Amino acid sequence: MLRGGSTVFAALAFALPCQAADLTEAEWQPSGVTTAEESAPPPPARTAARRALDVAVAAGPGAVVHGAGHWSAGRPETARRLALTQAAGLGTMVFGLGGLAVTGASRYLVAPLALATIAGAGLFFLPWLADVYGAAAYPDATASPPRLAPSWTTELGHRYVWDAQFAYRHFLVQAVELRVEGFRLAQSGWHALDDRNVRLRVLGAYRLSGATPSRPAADGSFVELEAALTQHRFDSEGFRSLTGEVSLSARRDLARWDRGLQGSFVEGGFGLALQRFEYRIAGMTVEPDVNDLLLARFGFGFYFASASEALVYYDHRHDDYAAGLELTGLGSGVAGHFGAEVRHFWGQWGARAEGQVGSAFVAGVSLMFRQGAE
C-alpha cells in the first residue's frame, strides 16, 4: 500500500516541515515554535460527560468548522491550526477542480490538477478526523508504534469481493515482506477460490527516513520511495493486465505537529503507473492497450493497545478489486475508493481486518506474524 515534507502529501502532515524520523526519544521534539499552551502542564482529567460533549461538538459543528471540538476542550491553538489547514485544503481543492473545468481536463494538465484536487481533499477532510480523535483521546493517548521496523512479516487470510461484473467472490490472500536496513522487498497475491482470477504483485522500496530493523526511531514517521510490478489475470474473461509503477509514500505522527494529537498520524503518497492490457480471445486478434494511471492516497489513523493501529483512507488507484467509486451520472468511476483497516498484534502474532468500498465491496481478515519489531 502507498503511505513530511518531501511529498505533496506532506501536506497531510498539515503543511509543516518534517524532522527526520530516526531520532532518539530524548532528542525528539515537535516541529515549530512551542506555544504557551503546549508548554503548560497537562490539564486535569476530563469527566466522561465533558469528553462526550467535546466529541459531539467535533463530530457535529466540527464537520463544518474543523477544530470546534478542540475549542470546546480548551485547546484553542490546536483548533486554530486545524481550521487553517481546512481552509488551505479547500483553497487547493477549488484550484484543482477549477483548473480541470477551465482546461477541459486537458491531457497535459490533468495529472497535476487532479493531484492538487486530491491533496486539497486530504487537507480538507483529515483535520475533521483529527479533531474528533483529539477531542476523544487528549490527554490520555499513550500508544505508540514499535521503535524498530520488523525484519520480516507474513500474512495469510481470506477476502470476500462482491462485484456485479465478475463471478469471483472468495480469495485466498497471502503476503511476505522482508526488510534489510533501509530496503524492503514485498510479494503479495490474491488467488480466487471460485474463479480463474489471480493478482500477483512484487514491490521494492527504500526508506529515506524512519525506523528500520537496525535503526530505531522516536515515532512512526517515515518517507519511502517505492517501485512495483503487478500482474492481474482475468482468465475467465480472456484478458490480463501488467502494471509498472513508481511512487513516494510517507507517514507523519501528528504529535510532531501538535501535542494534543498524540497517538495519531496521517499518511499519503503519489505516483505514476503504466498499465498494459493483453486480450486472449479464441479466434480473434486484439491489439494490447497501454494506459497511464495517476496514483494518490491519503489517510488518517491512530495507534492503540500495544503497537497496533487503525486507519481510514482514500485511494485513487483504479486497477485493484475495489477500483473506482460507483456513483450516478458522469462522475461515476472518476474517484477512487475508500477503505479502513485495523492491525492488532499480540507479541509477534497479529490479525488484520479491512474493508473497501468502490465499484466493488471488499472485506476480510488475515493472520499475521512478524519478527524483529520492538
C-alpha positions as CSV (number, residue, x, y, z in Angstrom):
1,M,0.0,0.0,0.0
2,L,1.0,3.6,-0.6
3,R,1.7,5.6,2.5
4,G,6.9,15.0,5.9
5,G,7.8,17.5,3.8
6,S,9.2,15.6,0.8
7,T,5.9,15.0,-0.9
8,V,2.8,16.9,-1.7
9,F,1.2,14.7,0.9
10,A,3.5,16.2,3.4
11,A,0.5,18.5,3.5
12,L,-1.2,15.6,5.2
13,A,1.2,16.3,8.0
14,F,-0.6,19.6,7.8
15,A,1.8,21.5,5.7
16,L,4.7,21.9,8.2
17,P,8.3,20.7,7.8
18,C,9.0,17.2,8.9
19,Q,12.0,16.3,11.0
20,A,13.9,13.1,10.4
21,A,12.1,10.2,12.0
22,D,15.2,8.4,13.1
23,L,15.8,10.4,16.3
24,T,16.3,9.1,19.8
25,E,13.4,9.7,22.1
26,A,15.4,12.2,24.2
27,E,16.2,14.2,21.1
28,W,12.7,14.3,19.7
29,Q,10.7,17.5,19.9
30,P,7.6,18.6,17.8
31,S,8.4,20.9,15.0
32,G,7.5,24.5,15.0
33,V,7.5,27.1,17.8
34,T,6.4,25.8,21.2
35,T,3.4,27.8,22.3
36,A,2.4,28.7,25.9
37,E,-0.5,26.2,25.5
38,E,1.9,23.4,24.6
39,S,4.4,24.1,27.3
40,A,1.8,24.4,30.0
41,P,1.3,21.4,32.4
42,P,-1.3,18.8,31.3
43,P,-4.8,19.8,32.1
44,P,-6.7,17.9,34.8
45,A,-8.5,14.7,33.6
46,R,-11.8,15.4,31.9
47,T,-15.1,13.9,33.1
48,A,-16.8,11.4,30.8
49,A,-19.7,13.8,30.2
50,R,-17.3,16.6,29.2
51,R,-15.4,14.3,26.9
52,A,-18.6,13.2,25.3
53,L,-19.7,16.8,24.8
54,D,-16.3,17.7,23.1
55,V,-16.6,14.7,20.8
56,A,-20.2,15.7,19.9
57,V,-19.1,19.2,19.1
58,A,-16.2,17.9,16.9
59,A,-18.5,15.5,15.0
60,G,-21.3,18.0,14.6
61,P,-20.3,21.6,14.3
62,G,-16.7,20.5,13.7
63,A,-17.8,18.9,10.4
64,V,-18.3,22.4,9.2
65,V,-15.5,24.2,11.0
66,H,-12.7,21.8,11.8
67,G,-11.2,22.4,15.3
68,A,-14.5,23.1,17.1
69,G,-14.0,20.0,19.3
70,H,-10.6,21.2,20.4
71,W,-12.0,24.7,21.0
72,S,-14.7,23.1,23.2
73,A,-12.0,21.1,25.0
74,G,-10.0,24.3,25.8
75,R,-7.3,23.8,23.1
76,P,-7.7,27.0,21.0
77,E,-4.2,26.7,19.4
78,T,-4.9,23.3,18.1
79,A,-8.3,24.4,17.0
80,R,-6.8,27.3,15.1
81,R,-4.3,25.0,13.3
82,L,-7.0,22.6,12.2
83,A,-9.2,25.4,10.9
84,L,-6.4,26.9,8.9
85,T,-5.5,23.6,7.5
86,Q,-9.1,23.1,6.4
87,A,-9.1,26.5,4.7
88,A,-5.9,25.6,2.9
89,G,-7.3,22.3,1.7
90,L,-10.5,24.0,0.5
91,G,-8.5,26.5,-1.5
92,T,-6.3,23.8,-3.0
93,M,-9.3,21.7,-3.9
94,V,-11.1,24.6,-5.5
95,F,-8.0,25.5,-7.5
96,G,-7.7,21.9,-8.8
97,L,-11.3,21.5,-9.7
98,G,-11.4,24.9,-11.3
99,G,-8.4,24.2,-13.3
100,L,-9.9,20.9,-14.6
101,A,-13.1,22.7,-15.6
102,V,-11.4,25.7,-17.3
103,T,-8.9,23.5,-19.2
104,G,-11.5,20.8,-20.1
105,A,-9.3,18.3,-18.2
106,S,-6.5,18.8,-20.8
107,R,-4.3,15.7,-21.1
108,Y,-1.3,18.0,-20.5
109,L,-2.6,19.4,-17.2
110,V,-5.0,16.8,-15.9
111,A,-2.3,15.0,-13.7
112,P,-1.1,18.0,-11.7
113,L,-4.6,19.4,-11.4
114,A,-6.1,16.1,-10.3
115,L,-3.3,15.7,-7.8
116,A,-3.9,19.2,-6.4
117,T,-7.6,18.3,-6.1
118,I,-6.8,15.1,-4.2
119,A,-4.3,16.7,-1.9
120,G,-6.7,19.5,-1.2
121,A,-9.4,17.0,-0.3
122,G,-7.0,15.4,2.1
123,L,-6.2,18.7,3.7
124,F,-9.9,19.5,3.9
125,F,-11.2,16.3,5.4
126,L,-8.4,14.9,7.5
127,P,-8.4,17.8,10.1
128,W,-12.0,16.8,10.9
129,L,-11.0,13.3,11.8
130,A,-8.1,14.7,13.8
131,D,-10.5,17.0,15.6
132,V,-12.8,14.1,16.6
133,Y,-9.8,11.9,17.6
134,G,-8.2,14.7,19.7
135,A,-11.4,15.6,21.4
136,A,-11.9,12.0,22.4
137,A,-8.3,11.0,23.3
138,Y,-6.5,14.0,24.7
139,P,-4.6,13.9,27.1
140,D,-4.9,10.1,27.7
141,A,-3.5,8.7,24.4
142,T,-0.2,6.8,25.2
143,A,0.0,4.1,22.5
144,S,2.9,4.3,20.0
145,P,4.4,2.2,17.2
146,P,7.5,-0.1,17.6
147,R,10.8,1.7,17.7
148,L,12.2,-0.8,15.2
149,A,10.7,-1.9,11.9
150,P,10.1,-5.7,11.7
151,S,12.8,-7.6,9.8
152,W,10.1,-9.7,8.1
153,T,6.3,-10.1,8.1
154,T,4.0,-12.7,6.7
155,E,0.2,-12.7,6.2
156,L,-2.4,-15.3,5.2
157,G,-6.1,-14.6,5.1
158,H,-9.4,-14.5,3.2
159,R,-11.1,-11.7,1.3
160,Y,-14.7,-11.5,0.0
161,V,-15.2,-9.4,-3.1
162,W,-18.7,-8.5,-4.4
163,D,-18.6,-7.1,-7.9
164,A,-21.7,-7.4,-10.1
165,Q,-19.4,-7.6,-13.3
166,F,-17.5,-10.7,-12.3
167,A,-18.2,-14.2,-10.9
168,Y,-15.5,-14.3,-8.3
169,R,-16.3,-13.8,-4.6
170,H,-13.8,-15.6,-2.4
171,F,-10.0,-15.1,-2.4
172,L,-7.0,-16.6,-0.6
173,V,-4.7,-13.7,0.3
174,Q,-1.0,-14.1,1.1
175,A,1.9,-11.7,1.5
176,V,5.6,-11.8,2.6
177,E,7.7,-8.8,3.4
178,L,11.5,-8.7,4.1
179,R,13.5,-5.7,5.3
180,V,17.3,-5.3,5.2
181,E,18.4,-2.0,6.6
182,G,16.5,0.7,4.6
183,F,15.5,-1.7,1.8
184,R,12.1,-3.5,1.7
185,L,11.1,-6.3,-0.7
186,A,7.5,-7.5,-0.6
187,Q,5.4,-10.0,-2.5
188,S,1.6,-10.5,-2.3
189,G,-1.1,-12.5,-4.1
190,W,-4.9,-12.7,-4.3
191,H,-6.0,-16.1,-5.6
192,A,-9.7,-16.6,-6.4
193,L,-11.1,-19.8,-4.9
194,D,-14.2,-19.8,-7.2
195,D,-13.0,-18.4,-10.5
196,R,-9.9,-18.2,-12.7
197,N,-8.6,-14.9,-11.4
198,V,-5.3,-14.0,-9.7
199,R,-3.5,-10.8,-8.8
200,L,0.3,-11.0,-8.1
201,R,2.4,-8.1,-7.0
202,V,6.1,-7.5,-6.3
203,L,7.3,-4.3,-4.6
204,G,10.7,-2.9,-3.8
205,A,11.2,0.2,-1.6
206,Y,13.9,2.2,0.1
207,R,13.1,4.0,3.3
208,L,14.6,7.6,3.1
209,S,13.7,8.3,6.8
210,G,12.1,6.4,9.6
211,A,12.6,3.2,11.6
212,T,14.4,0.2,10.0
213,P,15.2,-3.2,11.6
214,S,18.5,-1.9,12.9
215,R,17.8,1.9,13.3
216,P,15.3,2.9,15.9
217,A,13.1,5.9,15.5
218,A,11.2,8.1,18.1
219,D,7.9,7.6,16.3
220,G,6.2,6.0,13.3
221,S,7.0,8.8,10.8
222,F,8.7,7.7,7.6
223,V,9.3,8.5,3.9
224,E,9.7,5.7,1.3
225,L,10.4,5.5,-2.4
226,E,8.6,2.6,-4.0
227,A,8.5,0.7,-7.3
228,A,6.1,-2.2,-8.0
229,L,5.1,-4.6,-10.8
230,T,1.6,-6.1,-10.7
231,Q,0.1,-8.8,-12.9
232,H,-3.7,-9.3,-12.8
233,R,-5.1,-12.2,-14.8
234,F,-8.8,-12.4,-15.7
235,D,-8.5,-15.8,-17.4
236,S,-12.3,-16.5,-17.3
237,E,-12.9,-13.2,-19.2
238,G,-9.9,-13.6,-21.6
239,F,-7.7,-10.7,-20.6
240,R,-4.9,-9.8,-18.2
241,S,-3.0,-6.6,-17.2
242,L,0.5,-5.8,-16.3
243,T,1.2,-2.6,-14.3
244,G,4.5,-1.0,-13.5
245,E,4.6,2.0,-11.1
246,V,6.8,4.3,-9.1
247,S,5.6,6.3,-6.1
248,L,6.6,8.2,-3.0
249,S,4.8,7.5,0.3
250,A,5.0,9.0,3.7
251,R,3.6,8.9,7.2
252,R,3.9,11.5,9.9
253,D,2.9,11.2,13.5
254,L,0.8,14.3,14.4
255,A,2.4,14.7,17.8
256,R,5.2,16.4,15.9
257,W,2.7,18.9,14.7
258,D,0.6,19.3,17.9
259,R,0.9,17.5,21.3
260,G,-2.9,17.4,21.5
261,L,-2.9,14.8,18.7
262,Q,-0.5,12.4,20.4
263,G,-1.1,8.9,19.2
264,S,-2.5,9.8,15.7
265,F,-0.9,10.0,12.3
266,V,-1.6,10.9,8.7
267,E,-0.2,9.2,5.7
268,G,-0.3,9.6,1.9
269,G,1.5,9.1,-1.3
270,F,1.5,9.8,-5.0
271,G,3.0,8.2,-8.1
272,L,2.6,7.3,-11.7
273,A,1.9,3.9,-13.4
274,L,1.8,2.4,-16.9
275,Q,-0.7,-0.4,-17.4
276,R,-0.8,-2.8,-20.4
277,F,-3.9,-4.9,-21.2
278,E,-3.5,-8.1,-23.2
279,Y,-6.5,-9.9,-24.7
280,R,-6.7,-13.6,-25.3
281,I,-9.9,-14.4,-27.1
282,A,-10.2,-17.6,-29.2
283,G,-10.5,-16.8,-32.9
284,M,-9.7,-13.1,-32.5
285,T,-6.6,-11.0,-32.6
286,V,-6.9,-7.9,-30.4
287,E,-4.0,-5.4,-30.1
288,P,-2.9,-4.6,-26.5
289,D,-3.9,-1.3,-24.8
290,V,-1.5,0.8,-22.8
291,N,-2.8,3.4,-20.3
292,D,-1.2,5.6,-17.7
293,L,-2.5,5.9,-14.2
294,L,-2.3,8.6,-11.5
295,L,-1.7,7.1,-8.1
296,A,-2.6,9.0,-5.0
297,R,-3.7,8.2,-1.4
298,F,-4.3,9.9,1.9
299,G,-5.4,8.6,5.3
300,F,-5.8,9.2,9.0
301,G,-5.1,6.7,11.7
302,F,-4.2,6.2,15.3
303,Y,-2.2,3.8,17.5
304,F,-3.9,1.7,20.2
305,A,-3.1,-1.1,22.6
306,S,0.5,-2.4,22.1
307,A,1.9,-1.3,18.8
308,S,-1.5,-1.7,17.0
309,E,-3.2,0.7,14.7
310,A,-6.4,1.7,12.9
311,L,-6.6,3.6,9.6
312,V,-9.2,5.1,7.3
313,Y,-8.1,6.2,3.9
314,Y,-8.9,7.2,0.3
315,D,-7.0,5.5,-2.5
316,H,-7.2,6.9,-6.1
317,R,-6.0,3.8,-7.9
318,H,-8.5,2.1,-10.2
319,D,-6.7,-1.2,-11.0
320,D,-7.4,-3.2,-7.9
321,Y,-10.6,-5.0,-6.9
322,A,-12.4,-2.1,-5.3
323,A,-11.4,0.2,-8.3
324,G,-13.3,3.5,-8.8
325,L,-16.2,4.7,-6.7
326,E,-19.5,3.9,-8.4
327,L,-21.8,7.0,-8.5
328,T,-24.7,8.2,-10.5
329,G,-24.1,10.5,-13.5
330,L,-20.9,11.4,-15.4
331,G,-18.7,11.4,-12.2
332,S,-19.1,7.6,-11.7
333,G,-15.7,5.8,-11.7
334,V,-13.7,9.0,-11.7
335,A,-12.9,9.0,-8.0
336,G,-11.1,6.1,-6.4
337,H,-12.3,4.1,-3.4
338,F,-12.5,4.4,0.4
339,G,-11.2,1.9,2.9
340,A,-10.5,1.1,6.5
341,E,-8.2,-1.4,8.2
342,V,-7.2,-2.4,11.7
343,R,-4.0,-4.2,12.7
344,H,-3.6,-5.7,16.2
345,F,-0.6,-7.6,17.5
346,W,-0.2,-9.9,20.5
347,G,3.6,-10.0,20.6
348,Q,4.8,-11.5,17.3
349,W,1.4,-12.7,16.2
350,G,-1.3,-10.4,14.9
351,A,-4.5,-10.1,12.9
352,R,-5.6,-7.6,10.2
353,A,-9.2,-6.7,9.2
354,E,-10.0,-4.5,6.3
355,G,-12.9,-3.2,4.2
356,Q,-13.1,-1.2,0.9
357,V,-15.9,0.5,-0.9
358,G,-15.7,1.4,-4.6
359,S,-17.3,-0.1,-7.6
360,A,-17.0,-3.3,-5.7
361,F,-17.1,-4.2,-2.0
362,V,-14.1,-5.9,-0.4
363,A,-13.9,-7.2,3.2
364,G,-11.8,-9.8,5.0
365,V,-9.3,-10.8,7.7
366,S,-5.8,-12.2,7.9
367,L,-3.5,-13.8,10.4
368,M,-0.1,-12.1,10.6
369,F,3.3,-12.9,12.0
370,R,6.3,-10.6,12.3
371,Q,9.8,-10.8,13.6
372,G,12.0,-8.0,14.9
373,A,9.6,-5.1,15.8
374,E,10.2,-3.9,19.3
